[in-house]
Amino acid sequence: MPKVRNDQRGITGLETAIVLIAFVMVASVFSYVVLSAGLFSSQKAKEAVYQGLGQTSGSVTLKGNVYARMVNGYVTEVYIPISAVSGGYPTDFSDTSSNSTKVDVAYSDSTHHFSSVNWTLTKVITVNTDNLLDENELFLVTVDLSSLSDNGTPVQVGAYQRFQLEIKPPSGAVLAIERTVPGRVTDLVNLH
């Protein structure tokens, strides 16, 4: 005759199985949350990389020496040769006579800052007729400093003075150009 036991060993095994299933369910929910967070963060990282590539791809670069026209010992115009970065997107240089300019040029020195100054564009090397600076093109940006004034007092940049110009395209990195006017000035000087 089989032995009948009065203890609860079978019930303990059932409780253990229920607890084990609960642990598996909690672990699966936790792993789902971790995987979702990982996928979300990798998507954000991917967006940041693409945004960074877009910023650098639409940039302009300095392509040669920066010259200044001097009148009575003071800078009146600055000539900046620029080109597109290799493999970059075209940058739109629309006419500054309209109020819809795409590119902005800023001026600053030790005592003055102007967030927008007048500039004109000369196409030195072009492959088409538009105002987009494409790869293999060279534009000359002429910045007019003769009209700058601080409360009616003209801003004059002379010998040994340091100043900075920033070319700000609609997308991409800002091209900062910091130069010093040499001690010996002629009508046209190479800024260093």
C-alpha positions in Angstrom: 0.0 0.0 0.0 1.4 3.4 -0.9 2.4 5.7 1.8 0.3 8.8 2.3 2.2 11.8 3.6 0.7 14.5 5.5 3.3 17.2 4.7 3.0 19.9 2.1 6.0 19.3 -0.1 4.0 19.4 -3.4 2.5 22.8 -2.5 5.9 24.2 -1.8 7.0 23.2 -5.3 4.0 24.9 -6.8 4.7 28.1 -4.9 8.3 28.0 -6.1 7.2 27.6 -9.7 4.9 30.7 -9.3 7.7 32.7 -7.8 10.0 31.6 -10.6 7.5 32.6 -13.3 7.0 36.0 -11.5 10.8 36.6 -11.6 10.9 35.7 -15.3 8.1 38.1 -16.0 9.7 41.0 -14.1 13.1 40.3 -15.8 11.4 40.4 -19.3 9.7 43.7 -18.5 13.0 45.1 -17.2 14.9 43.9 -20.3 12.2 45.5 -22.5 12.6 48.8 -20.7 16.4 48.6 -21.0 16.3 47.8 -24.7 13.8 50.6 -25.4 16.0 53.1 -23.6 19.0 51.9 -25.5 17.3 52.2 -28.8 16.0 55.6 -27.9 19.5 56.9 -26.9 21.1 55.4 -30.0 18.5 57.2 -32.1 19.3 60.5 -30.4 23.0 59.9 -30.8 22.4 59.2 -34.5 20.4 62.5 -34.8 23.2 64.4 -33.1 25.8 63.0 -35.5 23.7 63.8 -38.6 23.1 67.3 -37.3 26.8 67.8 -36.7 27.5 66.6 -40.2 25.0 69.0 -41.5 26.6 71.9 -39.6 30.1 71.1 -41.0 28.9 70.3 -44.5 27.4 73.7 -45.0 30.4 75.7 -44.0 32.7 78.1 -45.8 36.5 78.3 -45.5 39.1 81.0 -46.0 40.9 80.5 -49.3 43.9 82.8 -49.4 45.1 86.1 -47.9 42.9 88.7 -46.3 43.5 92.2 -47.6 42.4 95.7 -46.5 41.9 98.9 -48.4 43.3 101.8 -46.4 42.3 105.5 -46.8 44.2 108.1 -44.7 45.7 105.3 -42.6 42.4 103.6 -41.7 40.7 100.5 -43.0 37.7 101.2 -45.2 37.2 97.7 -46.8 38.3 94.2 -46.1 38.6 91.6 -48.9 38.0 88.0 -47.8 38.4 85.1 -50.4 36.2 82.2 -49.5 35.2 78.8 -50.8 33.0 75.9 -49.8 34.5 73.1 -47.7 35.3 70.0 -49.6 32.2 67.8 -49.9 30.0 70.5 -48.3 26.6 71.8 -49.2 26.3 75.0 -51.2 26.0 78.3 -49.2 23.5 80.9 -50.4 25.1 84.4 -50.7 22.1 86.5 -51.7 22.4 90.2 -52.4 22.8 92.4 -49.4 20.7 95.2 -50.8 17.6 93.3 -50.0 16.5 92.5 -46.4 16.5 88.8 -47.0 20.2 88.1 -46.8 21.1 84.5 -46.0 24.7 85.2 -44.8 25.5 87.7 -42.1 28.9 89.3 -41.4 29.7 90.6 -37.9 32.6 93.0 -36.8 34.2 93.3 -33.3 37.3 94.8 -31.8 38.4 95.6 -28.3 35.8 98.3 -27.8 33.1 97.8 -30.5 30.8 95.0 -31.7 28.4 95.2 -34.7 26.3 92.1 -35.3 25.7 93.0 -38.9 27.9 95.0 -41.3 27.4 95.8 -45.0 29.2 93.5 -47.5 29.2 92.8 -51.2 30.0 89.8 -53.3 32.3 89.3 -56.2 32.4 85.9 -58.0 36.0 85.2 -58.8 35.7 81.5 -60.0 32.2 80.2 -60.8 30.7 77.2 -62.4 27.1 78.7 -62.8 25.3 82.0 -62.5 23.6 81.7 -59.1 24.7 83.1 -55.8 25.3 79.7 -54.3 28.9 79.0 -53.2 29.4 75.6 -54.6 32.4 73.3 -54.5 35.2 74.5 -56.9 34.0 78.1 -56.7 35.7 81.1 -55.2 33.9 84.2 -54.0 35.4 87.4 -52.7 33.4 89.0 -49.9 34.1 92.8 -49.5 33.2 94.1 -46.0 32.6 97.8 -45.8 34.0 99.2 -42.5 33.8 102.9 -43.6 30.2 103.2 -42.6 30.6 101.9 -39.0 29.9 104.5 -36.3 29.4 104.4 -32.6 26.9 107.1 -31.5 27.9 109.2 -34.5 31.7 108.7 -34.0 33.3 106.8 -36.9 34.9 103.5 -35.9 38.5 103.8 -37.3 40.8 100.8 -37.6 44.4 101.8 -38.0 47.9 100.5 -37.7 48.6 97.8 -35.0 44.8 97.4 -34.3 43.3 93.9 -34.0 39.8 93.2 -35.1 37.6 90.2 -35.9 35.1 89.5 -38.7 32.7 86.6 -38.5 31.0 85.2 -41.6 27.8 83.5 -40.5 26.1 81.2 -43.1 22.5 80.1 -42.6 23.7 76.6 -41.7 27.2 75.4 -40.8 30.0 76.7 -38.7 30.8 80.4 -38.4 34.0 81.5 -40.1 35.9 83.7 -37.7 38.7 85.8 -39.1 40.9 87.7 -36.7 43.5 90.0 -38.1 45.9 92.8 -37.1 46.6 95.9 -39.3 50.4 96.1 -39.9 52.5 99.1 -38.8 53.4 100.2 -42.2 50.3 100.8 -44.3 49.8 101.5 -47.9 46.6 101.8 -50.0 46.3 97.9 -50.0 47.7 95.8 -47.2 47.9 92.1 -46.4 46.4 91.7 -42.9 48.1 89.2 -40.7 
